Amino acid sequence: MFLSSVSGLLRRLQAPDPDFLFNILFLALLVAFGVYAIVIYPIFEVRERGLLHRGRFTSWLNIERYEWESTAHPRDLVVVSLRRQRAALRLHVSRFFAFLPSPRIRVPASNQDELEAIMNRHLSDWPES
């Protein structure tokens, strides 16, 4: 059974029709997006020049201010949740398209104090000379 399906696949690859190649390429594209969504998309990094979250880099120079929010939305009716509660860091950034929502980054409670210290260090006002 398995060998017959593999031999059928090999025969189709030797004399490919355009629809079959399109399906193979479409499947490869879906796999690539799946890997991106699982591996790269949820990564949050603090870097020397800014923050990297979900593949988007926000420079320290573009961050005007930040604030901490709870993860609970005001319209939520569910009081008990199985998910770990995480605070959300809301960044107010200067950008060309002001109508876009501000980035909101969920941060585990164990990393919140450390991130707060980093944000204060990078976004503190410079003394006037």
C-alpha positions in Angstrom: 0.0 0.0 0.0 2.7 2.5 1.1 5.0 1.5 -1.7 2.3 1.9 -4.4 1.5 5.4 -3.2 5.2 6.3 -3.2 5.6 4.9 -6.7 2.5 6.8 -7.8 3.9 10.0 -6.4 7.3 9.4 -8.1 5.4 8.9 -11.5 3.5 12.1 -11.0 6.8 14.0 -10.3 8.4 12.6 -13.5 5.5 13.9 -15.6 4.1 16.7 -13.5 0.9 18.5 -14.3 0.7 22.2 -13.3 -2.1 21.5 -10.7 0.0 18.9 -8.9 3.0 21.3 -8.7 0.8 24.1 -7.5 -0.6 21.9 -4.8 3.0 20.8 -3.7 4.1 24.5 -3.6 1.0 25.6 -1.8 1.6 22.8 0.8 5.2 23.9 1.2 4.1 27.5 1.7 1.6 26.4 4.4 4.3 24.5 6.2 6.7 27.5 6.1 4.0 29.8 7.5 3.2 27.2 10.2 6.8 27.0 11.3 7.0 30.8 11.4 3.8 31.0 13.5 5.1 28.4 16.0 8.8 29.3 16.2 9.3 33.0 15.4 6.0 34.8 15.9 5.7 34.5 19.7 9.3 35.5 20.4 9.8 38.7 22.5 13.4 40.0 22.8 14.9 43.1 24.4 17.8 44.2 22.3 20.4 46.9 22.5 18.5 49.2 20.0 14.9 48.3 20.9 12.3 45.6 21.4 11.5 42.8 19.0 8.0 41.3 19.3 6.2 39.1 16.8 8.7 39.9 14.1 8.3 43.7 14.5 11.2 45.8 15.8 10.4 48.9 17.9 13.3 51.2 18.4 13.9 52.9 21.8 13.8 56.2 19.9 10.3 55.6 18.8 8.9 54.7 22.2 7.3 57.7 23.7 6.0 56.1 26.9 4.7 52.8 28.2 2.2 51.5 30.7 1.3 48.2 32.3 -2.2 46.8 31.8 -4.0 43.7 33.2 -4.8 41.0 30.7 -8.5 41.0 31.7 -10.6 43.0 29.3 -13.5 45.0 30.8 -16.1 43.1 28.8 -14.9 39.7 29.9 -17.5 37.7 31.8 -15.1 34.8 32.8 -13.7 35.4 36.3 -12.0 32.0 36.7 -9.4 31.2 34.0 -7.0 28.3 33.5 -4.5 30.6 31.8 -1.6 32.1 33.7 -2.3 35.8 34.4 0.2 38.0 32.5 0.5 41.7 32.6 0.5 43.5 29.3 3.0 46.1 28.4 1.3 48.8 26.2 3.8 50.8 24.2 2.9 54.3 22.9 5.1 54.8 19.9 5.6 57.6 17.5 4.8 56.5 13.9 3.6 57.7 10.6 0.2 55.9 10.8 -1.2 57.1 14.1 -4.5 55.3 13.6 -2.9 51.9 14.2 -3.3 50.5 17.7 -0.4 50.6 20.1 1.7 47.4 20.5 0.5 45.3 23.5 3.0 42.8 24.7 2.1 40.1 27.3 4.8 39.6 29.8 5.0 36.8 32.4 4.9 38.1 36.0 8.4 36.6 36.7 9.9 38.9 34.1 7.9 42.0 34.8 10.3 43.6 37.3 13.3 43.0 35.1 11.6 44.5 32.0 10.4 47.5 34.1 14.1 48.2 35.1 15.2 47.9 31.5 12.4 50.2 30.2 13.2 52.8 32.9 16.9 52.7 32.0 16.3 53.2 28.3 13.4 55.6 28.4 14.6 57.8 31.3 15.0 61.5 30.7 18.5 62.8 30.2 19.7 65.5 32.6 19.8 69.0 31.1 23.3 70.5 30.9 
